[in-house]
Amino acid sequence: MRSSTAPVSTEPKGAVPAGPMEEREVAAPRISVVFPCLNEEAAIGDCVEAASRALGESGFAGEVLVVDNGSTDRSAEIAAAAGARVIPELRRGYGSAYLRGFAEARGECIVLLDADGTYPAELIGEFARAVLSGEADMVIGNRFAGLMEAEAMPFLNRYLGNPVLSGMTRVLFRVGLADIHCGMRAIRRSRVPELLLQTPGMEFATEMIVKALDSGLAVKEVGIPYRPRIGESKLMPMRDAWRHVEYMLVFAPSVSFLWPGALLFAGGLALQALLLAGPRFLLFRPFDVHAHLAGVAATLLGATLLGLGNVGAVYAWSIGLRFRHGPLARWVARSGDRPSRLGGIALTGAGALMWAAVVVSWAASGFGELAAVPYLALATSLLAAGVGLLGTAFIVHVIRLGR
């Protein structure tokens, strides 16, 4: 059996045969193929051998790394016997495995593949060549280019999950990629540090793409075959999809929270102010107490979205996103807790003063049954929005302390 720490070395076609390993210097790898692995004994051996063949056919020296993420079966042993350099990573998670693989890889180009036989290892050379030639900084596969084999992907994942998540990415980040969750990727190793990748789970796939685009990397998409997996899937579709959605919303706070929140907040306040003096005809319809309640709801929802946008922007900034195409998010992130703190103080103060004025007026002359309701509703919405934003300021402050 080969040592679990010995790298696979492949040499360019036509190279002069070398002597024994101890008598020659092994060429530094130009390509590092990284497999994350958790209990994949059924497929890992074939995957490593296929990657080694592809490296040999590519004309580039390379190595195959298998990051064992706490397997309880014979995955590590089989991978080592097939010629891979096996690296243990005890922190569980798809992202944790790849972060360790990036740290250990020595090649100029790092190619990522799942260890379940679903991706075409024979295209490793094509992916790497696009990176090494300078054509792209990152290459990602597209499983939906018409080459997917029958039964390779569950029906809901194929026709609902992946299209919806990829569509969200296109809308939120204004990109033309069709399959952002494809696990076959290649990236120039020198560009990895600037991405500040750190998410441990499946959301790593989203983080990597969004940060690559945010950092200005040239990203190329290539149609690839996709095959039925060998062995049992580790995916939990609903949980993993939700984690991707959370990170996409956090990474695009302007579109997700800040602009919608500002519009709802301003519209809600304007509607309440219009109705303070009583019912009005707007758009040829009477607007009364029901419209006022809608204004209260819009004001509170808008303030909540503004708070979430502040938290999301600061958190995304703290883990390396710079919002190249989002000046509002960039300003909010740089401002930290100041927008929520100042806004919270102003709204809380205004709401408290309005409440006090209503109470003083009631004590002086009294109100009819419903005369004070519009004023009390506006005062309450201002007060509640202000307290909520002060809570947001506290959370943002804690995030920044933690970082």
Buried (B, 14 or more C-beta within 10 A) or exposed (E): EBEBEBBBBBBEEEEEEEEEEEEEEEBEBBBBBBBBBBBBBBBBBBBBBBBBBBBBEBBBBBBBBBBBBBBEBBBBBBBBBBBBBBBEBEEEBBBBBBBBBBEBBBBBBBBBBBBBBBBBBBBBBBBBBBBBEEEBBBBBBBBBBEBBEEEBBEEEBBEEBBBEBBEBBEEBBEBEBBBBBBBBBBBBBEBBEEBBBEBBBBBBBBBBBBBBBBBEBBBBBBBBBBBEBBBEEBBEEEEBBEBBBEBBBBBBBBBBBBBBBBEBBEBBBEBBEBBEEEEEEEEEEEBEEEBBBBBBEBBBBBBBBBBBBBBBBBBBBBBBBBBEEBEBBBBBBEBBBEBBBEBBBEBBEBBBEBBEEBEEBBEEEEEEEEEBBBBBBBBBBBBBBBBBBBEBBBBBBEBBEEE
